[in-house]
Amino acid sequence: MMPEAKLPDLPPATLRLDINRDALVGNWRALNALSGGSADRAAAGAAVKANAYGLGAVGVARALHGAGCRDFFVAHWAEAAELLPHVPAGGIAVLHGVLNPAEAAWAMATGVVPVINSVAQARVWRDAGGGRCHLMVDSGMTRLGVPRGDWADPAIAALEVDLLLSHLASADEDVAQNGAQLARWQAARGVIAHRRASLANSAGIALGGDYLGDLTRPGLGLYGGIARPELAPHIAQVLRPQAALLQVRDVAAGDALGYNATFVAPHAMRVGVVALGYADGFLRCWSGRGVLRDAAGAALPVLGRVSMDLTIVALDAASALREGDWLTLDYHLPLAAAQSGLSQYELLTLLGRRFLRLL
Ligand SMILES: *Cc1c(COP(=O)(O)O)cnc(C)c1O
């Protein structure tokens, strides 16, 4: 057995996510107001699955709970376990539902609420003792959820449904599918007894009116993503990835930079090597096209290939920078998505575990 050595405190991190708590809380308040809620009555929940889209589920859930948010959505039971010490169990919903008796028993023991997705899941929940649950119906996305033909099944009718939910497939577009899904969700509300009903994600909130139901479930918009242009005036940027400059180098004309020498210095120049790479989610699609900035905002373009732990930038615009200085990645989500070809969702969920999350 290893002796229990007490390690000295870690030296300061060289990679961090600057998360603006006021912007996060402000985005939830704005989406709550657009959902028909007020300071006293939360009409918006929060999708905090996938570690709150990479921002850190515990920090996000604590901040939003403090602001009045009462319904938190995760995908896996392990994600619920992480939240349990920080928000009430009955306010945590597990979207994947109960696949087997072990999951149902864990839900029973903790008070975390499953989202039942099928007749089979309804039976698992019933056989474990049942009680309050949520129910996902398929309104036309054909992913998880009870298909229309099963809505009258006795196992579904016997459930004690708090939230009757469905999920929009194309709310970020103006297409007929939105209206068709709304109608099918409303039909489900007429057939299945429930306390509250929920349809809209971030984009669905912008559709307004009947799409809002009793509770909305934004994720992307909380974290600064713009799901539809109408939401842009309401949403502030939350997150800025930052990395320290590890080495400053003066290179000569003709020097080849990084893997496969995709950048060759056309003249003598000063470059910096930064503690950020594709293992952190700064994928190789940013090679030769990403931009970092110094504290004054000067643009420092990425030179050559992004490697696993390191990226090289041009320092011509900021030649006074020194080793240890922090650089900030340009990461305005809609712009970064247009530049990289990645979705705003991927840009968030990619961010790796080496970032110190400041929230
Ligand atoms: C992820 C998810 C959401 C949040 O969607 P956004 O587009 O990020 O707002 C809402 N509901 C369900 C069922 C989800 O899986």
The ligand as an SDF file (V2000), in Angstrom:
LIG
                    3D

 15 15  0  0  0  0  0  0  0  0999 V2000
  -30.5530   19.1320  -23.5220 C   0  0  0  0  0  0  0  0  0  0  0  0
  -32.0020   19.2230  -23.3570 C   0  0  0  0  0  0  0  0  0  0  0  0
  -32.6210   20.4650  -23.1610 C   0  0  0  0  0  0  0  0  0  0  0  0
  -31.8780   21.7830  -23.2750 C   0  0  0  0  0  0  0  0  0  0  0  0
  -31.7750   22.1450  -24.6490 O   0  0  0  0  0  0  0  0  0  0  0  0
  -31.0340   23.4770  -25.1430 P   0  0  0  0  0  0  0  0  0  0  0  0
  -31.2040   23.4410  -26.6180 O   0  0  0  0  0  0  0  0  0  0  0  0
  -29.6170   23.3680  -24.7310 O   0  0  0  0  0  0  0  0  0  0  0  0
  -31.7120   24.6360  -24.5010 O   0  0  0  0  0  0  0  0  0  0  0  0
  -33.9740   20.4680  -22.8750 C   0  0  0  0  0  0  0  0  0  0  0  0
  -34.6830   19.3150  -22.8340 N   0  0  0  0  0  0  0  0  0  0  0  0
  -34.1260   18.1020  -23.0650 C   0  0  0  0  0  0  0  0  0  0  0  0
  -34.9750   16.8900  -23.0180 C   0  0  0  0  0  0  0  0  0  0  0  0
  -32.7860   18.0160  -23.3500 C   0  0  0  0  0  0  0  0  0  0  0  0
  -32.2340   16.8230  -23.5990 O   0  0  0  0  0  0  0  0  0  0  0  0
  1  2  1  0
  2  3  1  0
  2 14  2  0
  3  4  1  0
  3 10  2  0
  4  5  1  0
  5  6  1  0
  6  7  2  0
  6  8  1  0
  6  9  1  0
 10 11  1  0
 11 12  2  0
 12 13  1  0
 12 14  1  0
 14 15  1  0
M  END
$$$$
